[in-house]
Every structure is written in structure tokens, then in C-alpha cells.
Amino acid sequence: MRFTPSGSRTSDQLMDRMAAYLDHNASAPLLPQAREAMIAALGRVGNPSSVHGPGRALRKLIDDARDEVAALAGAEARQVVFTGSATEALTQAIVGGVKAFGISRVVVGATDHAAALKAGEASGASVRVLGVDENGLVDLDALALMIETADAAGEKLLVAFSWVNNETGVIQPRGRIEAMVGPTPHILVIDAVQGFGKLALDFSASPADMVAVSAHKIGGPAGVGALLVKGHCDTVRLVPGGGQEQGRRGGTESAALIAGFGAACKANAEAFDLERIGGVLVDFEARLTDMASDAVVFGKGAERIGTVSNFAVPGITNTVAMMALDLAGVAVSSGSACSSGKVGRSHVLSAMGVDPRISECGLRVSLGWNSETKDVDAFFTAFETVMNRQRRSGAAA
């Protein structure tokens, strides 16, 4: 059943009457609770750092939101540092971490989000890219060797990895990586953007030093994220400014965005039903293979989160498919939305060794809190037309 809180606009209205929005990994539709919290915050005046009444009221909104983010992350409120995005959070963790801990090498996964890869390059440290297998799982033996080599040389590593891949939904073995890095003096940073609010996260009990999360992937607003930080990372400070956010991220906080983030976290347990959504995805992939027996689902041999399917139907290029689907009111993507609108080959699929001719056909369908079977119906109605047209055209040629 579609999640529609009493007295709130339905998600059909929120999505401007689209046939189907299947791009939650890029950005989830705004939850009604988040919208309401933001509107209420926008009606207030003041600066949350001011000591007068209006300022204190805004400060309370931020503190309450911090409590909600902490609760969903299994963290303490003081461990939550608000940022402008998860990209900023990762940059602070990696670039700031390299400076704070005297890191000589940054280790990132080959299928990690560009935010981690770029932050590693910007850090000034040497960057080592950890390879993956055909399902996108990181090479743990190679990681163990990197740690052993660094220990022998007296070097300190910063290991960063994406818990859940944004393109394929493949879940990395977080527990095994934490067990390898946690007991060592090396620093562990986790990009938890696609896992936060969907999989259990207990930051306080985790050996991870820093974890990046985002609001707009769980139905909060874009423009706000958070870095979860352990106490020993006190010197990781990238934007000192006026001392806001424990001196880690200067600049006046956006109370409205932060309030929306907190409201989305509070509503998460009721709004997000992974079992229900996973059932919709299972139905989607069954119908896909029924329609196209040659369809390839990437990462199918690994554990996946159950909200995203990255697939290809040979001969149906993603450029053609996405344009036709968009005209039919169906929103999907070819991978990360953080590549300046580019459509084409994915660095994730390339790292997994996918044939370029197949990766150029890669499409990503991602589901979320308001996804239903009727969205899948709309997709297949449009996609069957695209597929039949393309195959007829290919046969004629």
C-alpha cells in the first residue's frame, strides 16, 4: 500500500502526475513530514547562533533534528555534524582526515562513488584503487595486503568504501572490512548514503571512524547531509569559519533543510518498508527476464539491497531507452546522477569487467518509499514499445 499520511498530499500529486518515478537512488521524493517541517522552519526568523529567543528557537530545531539523525544512525547526537551534502561529508572525512592523521595513502573501491574517488585525489595523498570482482565486491585479499604492506612500512592508510553501491545496489561486506581495518591504527571511512535508513546502522558500536549520510536519498531535502564522527577525529576540520557544527563546518546552518532531514529520519520507520519494496523489485526483475530472456542484471551474484536493479537488454542502448521512457513519463537513469547529466558507460560496470557494448545498454531502476507495482507496470508498458521498435529497426538494418 502506498504510504500516504493523513491530511497529506498523495505522492501522485507530489510527482506532478508522472507515470512512474523510478530514480530514488538519484533523489527520493520529498516526504510530506519533511516538507511540513521545512515550511514551519522557514516561517521563523533569526540565526541559530544568536542568543535571543528567535535564535534559540532555531537552535532547538537543529538540535531536535540532530537527535533524529543520530537515532536512525545508531549514533550519539554529538557525533552528528551537518554538512551541505554527503559529497561534502566525504570530502571532509577524506581530505580532512588525510591532514589530521598524517595519512600517506587513501584506499578507495573501484566502484565507489565519484565523491570518494575525487576526494582521494584532492587530499594530496597517494590513492590506491581497490579492484572488484564481476559482481562488484571488493577484493578483500588485496585490501589485507595493502594493510600488511603499510604496517611494515610504518605508513597510515585511510580506507574508504561505499557500503551499498549506488548503481547496482550491491552490498559490500561491511563487517569483514570493519574487522580488517577497525583494530588497526588505520582510518576507516564509510559512504553509507545508499544504505542509511534502509539497512541497520549502529555507528556508535561500529569500528568506523567516520560515516557519510544524506537527506535526499531517504525523502528529506537535497542540500543537507551529515558526517558521523567519532570523538578521536576531533581534529578533522575542513571548514572552520565561525565555529558552527563543533568547528568542523563553519557557516550559518540552514535550519529549514536540517529540520527536513530530521523529519525524514523520524518518519523513516513508518515510510520505508524494505520488505514491501523488495517484493516490488523481485517482481520487476522476473517480468524483465520474461520480456527479454537475454537481459543481464548486474551484481545479481552478490547480496543486493533490494531497492535497485541495474540491467541491460543487449541492443537497447541507454540513450535511446531513457529518452523514450522519459517521453512516456517514466523516470529512470543509467547510473549515478552526479556526472553532469552524462549518459553512457558506467565506471562501476567497467570496473566489474562488463563488455562495453553491454554497459552502453545499462539502465538503473531504483525504488523507494512511495514505489508500487503500478510504477513497474508503467515502466514495462513503455519499455516493451522501446524494445520492440529497436529490435525491428535492428532486424531491418
C-alpha positions as CSV (number, residue, x, y, z in Angstrom):
1,M,0.0,0.0,0.0
2,R,1.2,3.5,-0.8
3,F,2.4,5.4,2.2
4,T,0.1,8.5,2.5
5,P,0.0,10.1,5.9
6,S,-3.4,11.5,6.9
7,G,-4.0,15.1,5.7
8,S,-1.0,15.0,3.3
9,R,-0.9,15.3,-0.4
10,T,-0.6,11.9,-2.1
11,S,2.7,11.0,-3.8
12,D,0.9,11.2,-7.2
13,Q,0.4,14.9,-6.6
14,L,4.0,15.3,-5.3
15,M,5.3,13.7,-8.5
16,D,3.4,16.0,-10.8
17,R,1.3,13.2,-12.3
18,M,4.3,11.3,-13.8
19,A,3.5,7.8,-14.9
20,A,6.4,6.4,-12.8
21,Y,9.3,7.8,-10.9
22,L,11.9,5.0,-10.7
23,D,15.0,7.0,-9.8
24,H,15.0,7.1,-6.0
25,N,18.8,6.4,-5.8
26,A,19.3,9.8,-7.5
27,S,16.9,11.5,-5.2
28,A,13.8,10.3,-3.4
29,P,10.5,12.3,-3.5
30,L,10.2,14.6,-0.5
31,L,8.3,13.0,2.4
32,P,5.2,15.1,3.5
33,Q,6.6,15.2,7.0
34,A,9.9,16.7,5.7
35,R,8.0,19.3,3.7
36,E,5.9,20.3,6.6
37,A,8.9,20.6,8.9
38,M,10.7,22.8,6.4
39,I,7.8,25.1,5.9
40,A,7.5,25.6,9.6
41,A,11.2,26.4,9.9
42,L,11.0,28.8,7.0
43,G,8.3,30.7,9.0
44,R,10.9,31.5,11.7
45,V,13.3,34.4,11.7
46,G,16.8,34.6,13.2
47,N,20.2,33.0,13.3
48,P,20.6,29.7,15.2
49,S,23.8,31.0,16.7
50,S,22.1,34.1,18.2
51,V,21.4,34.0,22.0
52,H,18.0,35.7,21.8
53,G,14.6,33.9,21.7
54,P,14.3,33.5,17.9
55,G,17.8,32.3,17.6
56,R,17.3,29.8,20.4
57,A,14.1,28.5,18.7
58,L,16.0,27.8,15.5
59,R,18.8,26.2,17.5
60,K,16.3,23.8,19.1
61,L,15.0,22.8,15.6
62,I,18.6,21.9,14.7
63,D,19.2,20.1,17.9
64,D,16.0,18.1,17.6
65,A,16.9,17.2,14.0
66,R,20.4,16.1,15.2
67,D,18.7,13.8,17.7
68,E,16.6,12.2,14.9
69,V,19.6,11.7,12.6
70,A,21.5,10.2,15.5
71,A,18.7,7.8,16.4
72,L,18.4,6.5,12.8
73,A,22.2,6.1,12.6
74,G,22.7,4.5,16.0
75,A,24.9,7.4,16.9
76,E,25.2,9.9,19.7
77,A,23.9,13.4,18.9
78,R,27.3,14.9,19.4
79,Q,28.7,12.6,16.7
80,V,26.4,14.1,14.0
81,V,27.9,17.0,12.0
82,F,25.6,18.6,9.5
83,T,27.0,19.4,6.1
84,G,25.7,20.6,2.7
85,S,25.7,17.2,1.2
86,A,27.1,13.7,1.5
87,T,29.8,14.7,-1.0
88,E,30.9,17.5,1.3
89,A,30.8,15.0,4.2
90,L,33.1,12.5,2.3
91,T,35.4,15.3,1.3
92,Q,35.7,16.5,4.9
93,A,36.3,12.9,6.1
94,I,38.9,12.1,3.4
95,V,40.7,15.4,2.7
96,G,40.4,16.5,6.4
97,G,41.3,13.0,7.6
98,V,44.5,12.9,5.5
99,K,45.6,16.2,7.1
100,A,44.6,15.3,10.6
101,F,46.1,11.8,10.8
102,G,49.1,12.1,8.6
103,I,47.8,9.7,6.0
104,S,50.2,8.5,3.3
105,R,47.7,6.5,1.2
106,V,44.0,6.7,0.6
107,V,42.3,3.4,-0.5
108,V,39.0,3.6,-2.4
109,G,37.0,0.9,-4.2
110,A,36.9,0.9,-7.9
111,T,33.1,1.0,-7.9
112,D,32.8,3.7,-5.3
113,H,31.0,7.0,-5.9
114,A,33.0,9.7,-7.6
115,A,32.8,11.8,-4.4
116,A,35.2,9.4,-2.7
117,L,37.4,9.0,-5.7
118,K,37.7,12.8,-6.2
119,A,38.2,13.5,-2.6
120,G,41.1,11.0,-2.5
121,E,42.7,12.8,-5.5
122,A,42.2,16.1,-3.8
123,S,43.7,15.0,-0.5
124,G,47.3,15.2,-1.6
125,A,47.9,11.6,-0.5
126,S,48.7,8.7,-2.8
127,V,45.5,7.0,-4.0
128,R,45.2,3.2,-4.4
129,V,42.1,1.8,-6.1
130,L,40.8,-1.5,-4.7
131,G,39.6,-3.8,-7.5
132,V,36.3,-5.7,-7.5
133,D,35.1,-9.0,-8.9
134,E,32.4,-9.5,-11.6
135,N,29.7,-8.8,-9.1
136,G,31.3,-5.6,-7.8
137,L,32.6,-7.0,-4.5
138,V,35.9,-5.5,-3.3
139,D,39.0,-7.7,-3.3
140,L,39.5,-8.3,0.4
141,D,42.8,-10.2,-0.1
142,A,44.2,-7.1,-1.9
143,L,43.0,-4.9,1.0
144,A,44.7,-7.2,3.5
145,L,47.9,-7.0,1.5
146,M,47.7,-3.2,1.4
147,I,47.3,-3.1,5.2
148,E,50.1,-5.5,5.8
149,T,52.4,-3.5,3.5
150,A,51.5,-0.2,5.1
151,D,52.1,-1.7,8.6
152,A,55.6,-3.0,7.5
153,A,56.5,0.5,6.2
154,G,55.1,2.4,9.2
155,E,52.5,4.1,7.0
156,K,49.0,5.0,7.8
157,L,46.1,4.3,5.5
158,L,42.7,5.9,5.1
159,V,40.3,3.2,3.8
160,A,37.1,4.5,2.3
161,F,34.4,2.4,0.7
162,S,30.7,2.6,-0.3
163,W,28.6,0.3,1.8
164,V,25.9,0.0,-0.8
165,N,26.7,0.7,-4.4
166,N,24.5,3.5,-5.8
167,E,24.3,1.9,-9.3
168,T,24.0,-1.8,-8.7
169,G,22.7,-2.0,-5.1
170,V,25.5,-4.5,-4.3
171,I,26.2,-4.6,-0.5
172,Q,29.9,-4.7,0.4
173,P,30.9,-7.0,3.3
174,R,30.9,-4.1,5.8
175,G,31.5,-6.4,8.8
176,R,34.6,-8.1,7.3
177,I,36.1,-4.7,6.2
178,E,35.5,-3.2,9.6
179,A,37.1,-6.3,11.2
180,M,40.1,-5.9,9.0
181,V,40.6,-2.1,9.5
182,G,39.0,-1.5,12.9
183,P,41.6,-3.0,15.2
184,T,44.5,-1.2,13.3
185,P,45.7,2.4,13.5
186,H,44.4,3.0,10.0
187,I,41.3,5.2,9.5
188,L,38.0,3.8,8.1
189,V,35.5,6.0,6.3
190,I,32.2,4.6,5.1
191,D,30.0,6.1,2.4
192,A,26.6,5.0,3.8
193,V,24.4,7.2,1.6
194,Q,22.5,4.3,-0.1
195,G,22.3,2.1,3.0
196,F,21.3,4.8,5.5
197,G,17.6,4.4,6.5
198,K,17.4,1.1,4.7
199,L,19.8,-1.2,6.5
200,A,20.6,-1.2,10.2
201,L,23.5,1.2,11.1
202,D,24.9,1.3,14.6
203,F,27.6,3.9,14.3
204,S,28.5,4.0,18.0
205,A,29.3,0.3,18.0
206,S,31.0,0.3,14.7
207,P,34.8,0.5,14.4
208,A,34.3,3.0,11.6
209,D,35.9,6.4,12.3
210,M,33.6,8.5,10.0
211,V,30.4,7.8,8.1
212,A,28.7,10.0,5.5
213,V,24.9,10.1,5.1
214,S,22.5,12.1,3.0
215,A,19.0,13.5,3.5
216,H,17.5,13.4,0.0
217,K,18.1,9.7,-0.5
218,I,15.5,8.9,2.2
219,G,12.9,11.5,1.4
220,G,14.5,14.5,3.0
221,P,15.6,17.7,1.1
222,A,18.6,18.0,-1.1
223,G,21.3,20.3,0.1
224,V,21.9,18.7,3.5
225,G,23.9,15.7,4.7
226,A,25.8,14.7,7.7
227,L,29.2,13.3,8.7
228,L,29.1,10.9,11.6
229,V,32.4,11.4,13.6
230,K,34.0,9.5,16.4
231,G,35.5,11.6,19.2
232,H,39.1,10.8,18.3
233,C,38.5,12.6,15.0
234,D,38.2,15.9,16.7
235,T,40.9,17.5,14.5
236,V,39.1,16.7,11.3
237,R,38.0,20.2,10.4
238,L,37.7,21.3,6.8
239,V,35.6,24.5,7.0
240,P,36.4,26.3,10.3
241,G,34.6,29.5,9.6
242,G,32.7,30.9,12.6
243,G,32.9,27.7,14.5
244,Q,29.5,26.1,13.8
245,E,29.0,22.4,13.9
246,Q,31.7,21.9,16.6
247,G,34.1,24.0,14.5
248,R,34.1,21.4,11.7
249,R,31.7,23.2,9.2
250,G,31.6,26.9,9.5
251,G,28.7,29.0,8.1
252,T,25.2,29.6,9.3
253,E,23.2,26.4,9.3
254,S,20.1,26.1,7.2
255,A,17.6,25.3,9.9
256,A,14.9,24.5,7.3
257,L,16.9,21.9,5.4
258,I,18.2,20.4,8.7
259,A,14.6,20.3,10.1
260,G,13.5,18.5,6.9
261,F,16.4,16.0,7.3
262,G,15.4,15.3,10.9
263,A,11.7,14.9,10.0
264,A,12.6,12.4,7.2
265,C,14.7,10.4,9.7
266,K,11.8,10.4,12.2
267,A,9.3,9.2,9.6
268,N,11.6,6.6,8.1
269,A,10.4,3.6,10.2
270,E,6.8,4.1,9.0
271,A,7.5,5.3,5.5
272,F,10.2,2.9,4.3
273,D,9.3,-0.8,4.2
274,L,12.2,-2.7,2.6
275,E,10.3,-6.0,2.6
276,R,7.5,-4.5,0.6
277,I,9.8,-2.6,-1.8
278,G,12.0,-5.6,-2.2
279,G,8.9,-7.6,-3.3
280,V,8.2,-5.0,-6.0
281,L,11.8,-5.3,-7.2
282,V,11.7,-9.1,-7.4
283,D,8.5,-8.8,-9.5
284,F,10.3,-6.2,-11.7
285,E,13.3,-8.5,-12.4
286,A,11.0,-11.5,-13.1
287,R,9.0,-9.5,-15.6
288,L,12.2,-8.2,-17.2
289,T,13.6,-11.6,-17.9
290,D,10.2,-12.8,-19.1
291,M,10.1,-9.9,-21.6
292,A,13.7,-10.2,-22.6
293,S,15.4,-13.6,-22.0
294,D,18.8,-12.1,-22.9
295,A,18.5,-9.3,-20.2
296,V,21.5,-9.1,-17.9
297,V,21.1,-8.0,-14.3
298,F,24.4,-6.6,-12.9
299,G,25.6,-7.8,-9.5
300,K,23.0,-10.5,-9.3
301,G,25.5,-12.9,-7.9
302,A,26.1,-10.8,-4.8
303,E,23.9,-9.6,-1.9
304,R,21.9,-6.6,-3.1
305,I,19.8,-4.1,-1.1
306,G,16.5,-4.9,-2.8
307,T,15.7,-1.4,-4.0
308,V,17.7,-1.1,-7.2
309,S,18.2,-3.1,-10.3
310,N,20.9,-2.3,-12.8
311,F,20.3,-4.2,-16.0
312,A,20.9,-4.3,-19.8
313,V,19.0,-5.6,-22.7
314,P,21.6,-6.2,-25.4
315,G,20.9,-3.9,-28.4
316,I,18.8,-1.4,-26.5
317,T,21.2,1.5,-25.8
318,N,20.5,3.5,-22.7
319,T,20.5,6.8,-24.6
320,V,17.6,5.7,-26.8
321,A,15.7,3.9,-24.0
322,M,16.0,6.8,-21.5
323,M,14.7,9.4,-24.0
324,A,11.7,7.2,-25.0
325,L,10.9,6.3,-21.4
326,D,11.1,10.0,-20.4
327,L,8.6,10.9,-23.2
328,A,6.3,8.3,-21.7
329,G,6.6,9.9,-18.3
330,V,8.8,7.1,-16.8
331,A,11.9,8.4,-15.0
332,V,14.9,6.0,-14.8
333,S,18.7,6.5,-15.1
334,S,21.8,4.9,-16.5
335,G,23.7,5.2,-13.2
336,S,24.9,8.0,-11.0
337,A,23.1,11.3,-11.4
338,C,26.3,13.1,-10.3
339,S,28.0,13.1,-13.7
340,S,26.7,16.4,-15.2
341,G,23.9,14.7,-17.0
342,K,26.1,12.3,-18.9
343,V,24.5,9.1,-20.3
344,G,26.8,6.3,-21.5
345,R,29.2,3.8,-19.9
346,S,29.4,3.5,-16.2
347,H,32.7,3.4,-14.3
348,V,31.0,0.9,-12.0
349,L,30.2,-1.6,-14.8
350,S,33.7,-1.0,-16.3
351,A,35.3,-1.9,-13.0
352,M,33.2,-5.1,-12.9
353,G,34.6,-6.1,-16.3
354,V,31.3,-5.7,-18.2
355,D,31.6,-5.7,-22.0
356,P,31.4,-2.0,-23.2
357,R,28.7,-3.0,-25.7
358,I,26.6,-4.3,-22.8
359,S,27.4,-1.4,-20.4
360,E,26.2,1.1,-23.0
361,C,22.8,-0.6,-22.6
362,G,22.8,-0.3,-18.8
363,L,19.7,1.2,-17.1
364,R,19.0,1.6,-13.4
365,V,15.6,1.3,-11.8
366,S,15.6,2.4,-8.2
367,L,12.6,2.2,-5.8
368,G,11.7,3.9,-2.6
369,W,9.1,4.8,0.0
370,N,6.3,5.5,-2.5
371,S,7.1,2.9,-5.2
372,E,4.3,0.5,-6.2
373,T,3.6,-2.3,-8.7
374,K,1.8,0.2,-10.9
375,D,5.1,2.1,-11.3
376,V,6.6,-1.2,-12.6
377,D,3.5,-1.6,-14.9
378,A,4.1,1.8,-16.4
379,F,7.8,1.0,-17.0
380,F,7.1,-2.2,-18.9
381,T,4.3,-0.6,-21.0
382,A,6.8,1.9,-22.2
383,F,9.9,-0.3,-22.3
384,E,8.2,-3.0,-24.4
385,T,7.4,-0.4,-27.0
386,V,11.0,0.8,-27.0
387,M,12.4,-2.7,-27.1
388,N,10.2,-3.9,-30.0
389,R,10.9,-0.7,-32.0
390,Q,14.6,-1.1,-31.5
391,R,14.7,-4.7,-32.4
392,R,12.6,-4.2,-35.5
393,S,14.9,-1.4,-36.6
394,G,17.9,-3.7,-36.0
395,A,16.4,-6.5,-38.0
396,A,15.5,-4.2,-40.9
397,A,19.1,-3.0,-40.9
